[in-house]
Amino acid sequence: MKRRTFLQRSGLAFPGAAAVLAADRVEPTAESVLITSAHTRLAPILAAGLGKQYRPVLTAAQEIRTEHEWRRGDPLDETTTADLVRGIGAIVHLAEPPASASTAAQVDVRTRATYNLLQAAAAAGVTRAIYISSLDVMQGHGERFAVTEDWRPEPTTAAGAMSHWLGECTCREFARQGSISIVALRFGRLVGEEEAGGKPADRPWLAESDAVQAVRLSLDYLRKRTSPADRWTVFHILAAGCPRFPISKAERLLGYRPEFRS
């Protein structure tokens, strides 16, 4: 897909813009979806991509410029989390620390902040959440294997991989307690539309537009889950055609159909 086409579909009319979405395109009764880590490139893209079906609410510790509803707060500060989730129907937790974050800060953002957010969400009656993880948690397995979601994670000791895995563990325990249903999406390396067209090959990757598709489908999937056995689900999300990390589970259960192929 051409970048301009993607931006138009997503509601981003010009390069570098914050998520711009006319208010009359969102139904007044649309469900509110909290998107954390609004300082990231992905957050406004997700907000724009979800905006026709949901009412996105962006949040981060620092102020950002956005046309969407905005709530300032830091899940690391448990005193702010109740306000963040008030009136929210579902959460998309990017759990992404600032680029300059130390190893300890990365772990804190993906564990303690995740715990605080889910604790407040459960108390407020929020029943659905998506945690954005990374395929890096599976990189410890040899490249000759086809690694599915049923394999035990083997993260390296790198801060990013290990903190993502610890964040998954935090989410899984909340789901097992029955307080909230959670989908973990293990993304490949996120790339823009131009780079996706060039088929990057350094490690499994995912186009931003396909990331939006996976999140939207996961929100729909969670709405239909009623059994306690469905409260914790993991999907590998990346471009099609990577034999090392099959996406058949996401294709089967979510209806995920990536536009880009590696």
Contacts in CASP RR format, 6 or more apart in sequence:
PFRMAT RR
TARGET T0000
AUTHOR 0000-0000-0000
METHOD contacts of the structure
MODEL  1
MKRRTFLQRSGLAFPGAAAVLAADRVEPTAESVLITSAHTRLAPILAAGL
GKQYRPVLTAAQEIRTEHEWRRGDPLDETTTADLVRGIGAIVHLAEPPAS
ASTAAQVDVRTRATYNLLQAAAAAGVTRAIYISSLDVMQGHGERFAVTED
WRPEPTTAAGAMSHWLGECTCREFARQGSISIVALRFGRLVGEEEAGGKP
ADRPWLAESDAVQAVRLSLDYLRKRTSPADRWTVFHILAAGCPRFPISKA
ERLLGYRPEFRS
1 193 0 8 1.000
1 209 0 8 1.000
1 259 0 8 1.000
2 193 0 8 1.000
3 192 0 8 1.000
3 193 0 8 1.000
3 194 0 8 1.000
6 193 0 8 1.000
6 208 0 8 1.000
6 209 0 8 1.000
7 13 0 8 1.000
7 14 0 8 1.000
7 15 0 8 1.000
9 49 0 8 1.000
9 209 0 8 1.000
10 19 0 8 1.000
10 45 0 8 1.000
10 48 0 8 1.000
10 49 0 8 1.000
10 209 0 8 1.000
10 212 0 8 1.000
11 19 0 8 1.000
11 20 0 8 1.000
11 21 0 8 1.000
11 48 0 8 1.000
11 49 0 8 1.000
12 19 0 8 1.000
12 20 0 8 1.000
12 44 0 8 1.000
12 45 0 8 1.000
12 48 0 8 1.000
13 20 0 8 1.000
18 44 0 8 1.000
18 64 0 8 1.000
18 65 0 8 1.000
18 66 0 8 1.000
18 67 0 8 1.000
19 44 0 8 1.000
19 45 0 8 1.000
19 47 0 8 1.000
19 48 0 8 1.000
19 56 0 8 1.000
19 58 0 8 1.000
19 66 0 8 1.000
19 67 0 8 1.000
19 68 0 8 1.000
20 48 0 8 1.000
20 67 0 8 1.000
21 47 0 8 1.000
21 48 0 8 1.000
21 51 0 8 1.000
21 56 0 8 1.000
21 67 0 8 1.000
21 68 0 8 1.000
25 51 0 8 1.000
25 52 0 8 1.000
26 51 0 8 1.000
26 52 0 8 1.000
26 54 0 8 1.000
26 55 0 8 1.000
30 51 0 8 1.000
30 53 0 8 1.000
30 54 0 8 1.000
30 55 0 8 1.000
31 54 0 8 1.000
31 55 0 8 1.000
31 89 0 8 1.000
31 90 0 8 1.000
32 54 0 8 1.000
32 55 0 8 1.000
32 56 0 8 1.000
32 57 0 8 1.000
32 69 0 8 1.000
32 87 0 8 1.000
32 88 0 8 1.000
32 89 0 8 1.000
33 50 0 8 1.000
33 54 0 8 1.000
33 55 0 8 1.000
33 56 0 8 1.000
33 57 0 8 1.000
33 88 0 8 1.000
33 89 0 8 1.000
33 90 0 8 1.000
33 91 0 8 1.000
33 92 0 8 1.000
33 219 0 8 1.000
34 57 0 8 1.000
34 59 0 8 1.000
34 71 0 8 1.000
34 84 0 8 1.000
34 85 0 8 1.000
34 88 0 8 1.000
34 89 0 8 1.000
34 90 0 8 1.000
34 91 0 8 1.000
34 92 0 8 1.000
35 43 0 8 1.000
35 46 0 8 1.000
35 47 0 8 1.000
35 50 0 8 1.000
35 56 0 8 1.000
35 57 0 8 1.000
35 58 0 8 1.000
35 59 0 8 1.000
35 92 0 8 1.000
35 94 0 8 1.000
36 43 0 8 1.000
36 59 0 8 1.000
36 60 0 8 1.000
36 75 0 8 1.000
36 91 0 8 1.000
36 92 0 8 1.000
36 93 0 8 1.000
36 94 0 8 1.000
36 95 0 8 1.000
36 96 0 8 1.000
36 117 0 8 1.000
37 43 0 8 1.000
37 60 0 8 1.000
37 93 0 8 1.000
37 94 0 8 1.000
37 95 0 8 1.000
37 96 0 8 1.000
38 44 0 8 1.000
38 58 0 8 1.000
38 59 0 8 1.000
38 60 0 8 1.000
38 64 0 8 1.000
38 66 0 8 1.000
38 70 0 8 1.000
39 60 0 8 1.000
39 61 0 8 1.000
39 62 0 8 1.000
39 64 0 8 1.000
39 96 0 8 1.000
39 98 0 8 1.000
40 94 0 8 1.000
40 96 0 8 1.000
41 190 0 8 1.000
41 208 0 8 1.000
42 94 0 8 1.000
42 96 0 8 1.000
42 132 0 8 1.000
42 190 0 8 1.000
42 208 0 8 1.000
42 211 0 8 1.000
43 58 0 8 1.000
43 60 0 8 1.000
43 94 0 8 1.000
44 58 0 8 1.000
44 66 0 8 1.000
44 68 0 8 1.000
45 208 0 8 1.000
45 211 0 8 1.000
45 212 0 8 1.000
46 56 0 8 1.000
46 92 0 8 1.000
46 211 0 8 1.000
46 212 0 8 1.000
46 215 0 8 1.000
47 56 0 8 1.000
47 58 0 8 1.000
47 66 0 8 1.000
47 68 0 8 1.000
48 56 0 8 1.000
49 212 0 8 1.000
49 216 0 8 1.000
50 56 0 8 1.000
50 92 0 8 1.000
50 212 0 8 1.000
50 215 0 8 1.000
50 216 0 8 1.000
50 219 0 8 1.000
53 216 0 8 1.000
54 90 0 8 1.000
54 219 0 8 1.000
55 69 0 8 1.000
56 68 0 8 1.000
56 69 0 8 1.000
57 68 0 8 1.000
57 69 0 8 1.000
57 70 0 8 1.000
57 71 0 8 1.000
57 88 0 8 1.000
58 64 0 8 1.000
58 66 0 8 1.000
58 68 0 8 1.000
58 69 0 8 1.000
58 70 0 8 1.000
58 71 0 8 1.000
59 70 0 8 1.000
59 71 0 8 1.000
59 72 0 8 1.000
59 73 0 8 1.000
59 84 0 8 1.000
60 72 0 8 1.000
60 73 0 8 1.000
60 74 0 8 1.000
61 72 0 8 1.000
61 73 0 8 1.000
61 74 0 8 1.000
61 76 0 8 1.000
62 72 0 8 1.000
63 72 0 8 1.000
64 70 0 8 1.000
71 83 0 8 1.000
71 84 0 8 1.000
73 80 0 8 1.000
73 83 0 8 1.000
73 84 0 8 1.000
74 80 0 8 1.000
74 113 0 8 1.000
75 81 0 8 1.000
75 84 0 8 1.000
75 109 0 8 1.000
75 113 0 8 1.000
75 114 0 8 1.000
75 116 0 8 1.000
75 117 0 8 1.000
76 108 0 8 1.000
76 109 0 8 1.000
76 112 0 8 1.000
76 113 0 8 1.000
76 116 0 8 1.000
77 116 0 8 1.000
78 116 0 8 1.000
78 119 0 8 1.000
78 120 0 8 1.000
81 116 0 8 1.000
81 117 0 8 1.000
81 119 0 8 1.000
81 120 0 8 1.000
81 121 0 8 1.000
82 120 0 8 1.000
82 123 0 8 1.000
82 124 0 8 1.000
84 117 0 8 1.000
84 120 0 8 1.000
85 91 0 8 1.000
85 117 0 8 1.000
85 120 0 8 1.000
85 121 0 8 1.000
85 124 0 8 1.000
85 126 0 8 1.000
86 124 0 8 1.000
87 124 0 8 1.000
88 121 0 8 1.000
88 124 0 8 1.000
88 126 0 8 1.000
89 126 0 8 1.000
89 127 0 8 1.000
89 128 0 8 1.000
90 126 0 8 1.000
90 127 0 8 1.000
90 128 0 8 1.000
90 129 0 8 1.000
90 130 0 8 1.000
90 219 0 8 1.000
90 222 0 8 1.000
91 117 0 8 1.000
91 121 0 8 1.000
91 126 0 8 1.000
91 128 0 8 1.000
91 129 0 8 1.000
91 130 0 8 1.000
92 129 0 8 1.000
92 130 0 8 1.000
92 132 0 8 1.000
92 215 0 8 1.000
92 219 0 8 1.000
93 114 0 8 1.000
93 117 0 8 1.000
93 129 0 8 1.000
93 130 0 8 1.000
93 131 0 8 1.000
93 132 0 8 1.000
94 132 0 8 1.000
95 109 0 8 1.000
95 110 0 8 1.000
95 113 0 8 1.000
95 114 0 8 1.000
95 131 0 8 1.000
95 132 0 8 1.000
95 164 0 8 1.000
95 167 0 8 1.000
96 109 0 8 1.000
96 132 0 8 1.000
97 105 0 8 1.000
97 106 0 8 1.000
97 108 0 8 1.000
97 109 0 8 1.000
97 110 0 8 1.000
98 105 0 8 1.000
101 109 0 8 1.000
103 159 0 8 1.000
106 159 0 8 1.000
106 160 0 8 1.000
106 163 0 8 1.000
107 159 0 8 1.000
107 162 0 8 1.000
107 163 0 8 1.000
107 166 0 8 1.000
109 163 0 8 1.000
110 163 0 8 1.000
110 164 0 8 1.000
110 166 0 8 1.000
110 167 0 8 1.000
110 170 0 8 1.000
111 163 0 8 1.000
111 166 0 8 1.000
111 167 0 8 1.000
111 170 0 8 1.000
114 131 0 8 1.000
114 167 0 8 1.000
114 170 0 8 1.000
114 171 0 8 1.000
115 170 0 8 1.000
118 129 0 8 1.000
118 170 0 8 1.000
118 171 0 8 1.000
118 174 0 8 1.000
118 179 0 8 1.000
118 180 0 8 1.000
118 182 0 8 1.000
121 129 0 8 1.000
121 180 0 8 1.000
122 174 0 8 1.000
122 179 0 8 1.000
122 180 0 8 1.000
126 180 0 8 1.000
127 180 0 8 1.000
127 181 0 8 1.000
128 180 0 8 1.000
128 181 0 8 1.000
128 182 0 8 1.000
128 219 0 8 1.000
128 222 0 8 1.000
128 223 0 8 1.000
129 171 0 8 1.000
129 180 0 8 1.000
129 181 0 8 1.000
129 182 0 8 1.000
129 183 0 8 1.000
130 182 0 8 1.000
130 183 0 8 1.000
130 184 0 8 1.000
130 185 0 8 1.000
130 215 0 8 1.000
130 218 0 8 1.000
130 219 0 8 1.000
130 222 0 8 1.000
131 167 0 8 1.000
131 168 0 8 1.000
131 171 0 8 1.000
131 182 0 8 1.000
131 183 0 8 1.000
131 184 0 8 1.000
131 185 0 8 1.000
132 185 0 8 1.000
132 187 0 8 1.000
133 164 0 8 1.000
133 165 0 8 1.000
133 167 0 8 1.000
133 168 0 8 1.000
133 184 0 8 1.000
133 185 0 8 1.000
133 186 0 8 1.000
133 187 0 8 1.000
133 234 0 8 1.000
134 160 0 8 1.000
134 161 0 8 1.000
134 164 0 8 1.000
134 186 0 8 1.000
134 187 0 8 1.000
134 188 0 8 1.000
135 186 0 8 1.000
135 187 0 8 1.000
135 188 0 8 1.000
135 203 0 8 1.000
135 204 0 8 1.000
135 236 0 8 1.000
135 238 0 8 1.000
135 245 0 8 1.000
136 155 0 8 1.000
136 156 0 8 1.000
136 158 0 8 1.000
136 160 0 8 1.000
136 161 0 8 1.000
136 164 0 8 1.000
137 153 0 8 1.000
137 154 0 8 1.000
137 155 0 8 1.000
137 161 0 8 1.000
137 164 0 8 1.000
137 165 0 8 1.000
137 168 0 8 1.000
137 186 0 8 1.000
138 147 0 8 1.000
138 151 0 8 1.000
138 153 0 8 1.000
138 154 0 8 1.000
138 155 0 8 1.000
138 186 0 8 1.000
138 236 0 8 1.000
138 245 0 8 1.000
139 154 0 8 1.000
139 155 0 8 1.000
139 156 0 8 1.000
139 161 0 8 1.000
139 203 0 8 1.000
140 154 0 8 1.000
140 155 0 8 1.000
140 156 0 8 1.000
141 147 0 8 1.000
141 151 0 8 1.000
141 154 0 8 1.000
143 244 0 8 1.000
145 151 0 8 1.000
145 244 0 8 1.000
146 243 0 8 1.000
146 244 0 8 1.000
146 245 0 8 1.000
146 246 0 8 1.000
147 244 0 8 1.000
147 245 0 8 1.000
148 236 0 8 1.000
148 245 0 8 1.000
148 246 0 8 1.000
148 248 0 8 1.000
148 249 0 8 1.000
149 186 0 8 1.000
149 234 0 8 1.000
149 235 0 8 1.000
149 236 0 8 1.000
149 249 0 8 1.000
153 165 0 8 1.000
153 168 0 8 1.000
155 161 0 8 1.000
155 162 0 8 1.000
155 164 0 8 1.000
155 165 0 8 1.000
156 162 0 8 1.000
168 184 0 8 1.000
168 234 0 8 1.000
171 182 0 8 1.000
171 184 0 8 1.000
171 232 0 8 1.000
172 182 0 8 1.000
172 184 0 8 1.000
172 232 0 8 1.000
174 180 0 8 1.000
174 182 0 8 1.000
175 181 0 8 1.000
175 182 0 8 1.000
175 231 0 8 1.000
175 232 0 8 1.000
176 231 0 8 1.000
176 232 0 8 1.000
178 228 0 8 1.000
178 231 0 8 1.000
180 231 0 8 1.000
181 222 0 8 1.000
181 225 0 8 1.000
181 230 0 8 1.000
181 231 0 8 1.000
181 232 0 8 1.000
182 231 0 8 1.000
182 232 0 8 1.000
182 233 0 8 1.000
183 218 0 8 1.000
183 221 0 8 1.000
183 222 0 8 1.000
183 233 0 8 1.000
183 234 0 8 1.000
183 235 0 8 1.000
184 232 0 8 1.000
184 233 0 8 1.000
184 234 0 8 1.000
184 235 0 8 1.000
185 214 0 8 1.000
185 215 0 8 1.000
185 218 0 8 1.000
185 235 0 8 1.000
185 237 0 8 1.000
186 234 0 8 1.000
186 235 0 8 1.000
186 236 0 8 1.000
186 237 0 8 1.000
187 206 0 8 1.000
187 211 0 8 1.000
187 214 0 8 1.000
187 237 0 8 1.000
187 238 0 8 1.000
188 203 0 8 1.000
188 204 0 8 1.000
188 205 0 8 1.000
188 206 0 8 1.000
188 237 0 8 1.000
188 238 0 8 1.000
189 200 0 8 1.000
189 202 0 8 1.000
189 203 0 8 1.000
189 204 0 8 1.000
189 205 0 8 1.000
189 206 0 8 1.000
190 205 0 8 1.000
190 206 0 8 1.000
190 207 0 8 1.000
190 208 0 8 1.000
190 211 0 8 1.000
191 200 0 8 1.000
191 205 0 8 1.000
191 206 0 8 1.000
191 207 0 8 1.000
191 208 0 8 1.000
192 207 0 8 1.000
192 208 0 8 1.000
193 207 0 8 1.000
193 208 0 8 1.000
193 209 0 8 1.000
195 205 0 8 1.000
196 205 0 8 1.000
196 207 0 8 1.000
196 208 0 8 1.000
196 239 0 8 1.000
196 260 0 8 1.000
197 260 0 8 1.000
199 261 0 8 1.000
199 262 0 8 1.000
201 262 0 8 1.000
204 238 0 8 1.000
204 239 0 8 1.000
204 242 0 8 1.000
204 244 0 8 1.000
204 245 0 8 1.000
204 262 0 8 1.000
205 238 0 8 1.000
205 239 0 8 1.000
205 262 0 8 1.000
206 237 0 8 1.000
206 238 0 8 1.000
206 239 0 8 1.000
206 258 0 8 1.000
207 239 0 8 1.000
207 258 0 8 1.000
207 259 0 8 1.000
207 260 0 8 1.000
209 259 0 8 1.000
209 260 0 8 1.000
210 237 0 8 1.000
210 239 0 8 1.000
210 256 0 8 1.000
210 258 0 8 1.000
210 259 0 8 1.000
210 260 0 8 1.000
211 237 0 8 1.000
213 256 0 8 1.000
213 257 0 8 1.000
213 258 0 8 1.000
213 259 0 8 1.000
214 235 0 8 1.000
214 237 0 8 1.000
214 250 0 8 1.000
214 254 0 8 1.000
214 256 0 8 1.000
217 254 0 8 1.000
217 255 0 8 1.000
217 256 0 8 1.000
218 235 0 8 1.000
218 254 0 8 1.000
221 233 0 8 1.000
221 253 0 8 1.000
221 254 0 8 1.000
225 231 0 8 1.000
225 233 0 8 1.000
233 253 0 8 1.000
235 247 0 8 1.000
235 249 0 8 1.000
235 250 0 8 1.000
235 253 0 8 1.000
235 254 0 8 1.000
235 256 0 8 1.000
236 245 0 8 1.000
236 246 0 8 1.000
236 247 0 8 1.000
236 249 0 8 1.000
236 250 0 8 1.000
237 247 0 8 1.000
237 250 0 8 1.000
237 256 0 8 1.000
238 245 0 8 1.000
238 247 0 8 1.000
238 258 0 8 1.000
238 262 0 8 1.000
239 258 0 8 1.000
239 260 0 8 1.000
239 261 0 8 1.000
239 262 0 8 1.000
240 247 0 8 1.000
240 258 0 8 1.000
240 260 0 8 1.000
240 261 0 8 1.000
240 262 0 8 1.000
241 261 0 8 1.000
241 262 0 8 1.000
242 262 0 8 1.000
247 256 0 8 1.000
247 258 0 8 1.000
250 256 0 8 1.000
251 257 0 8 1.000
END
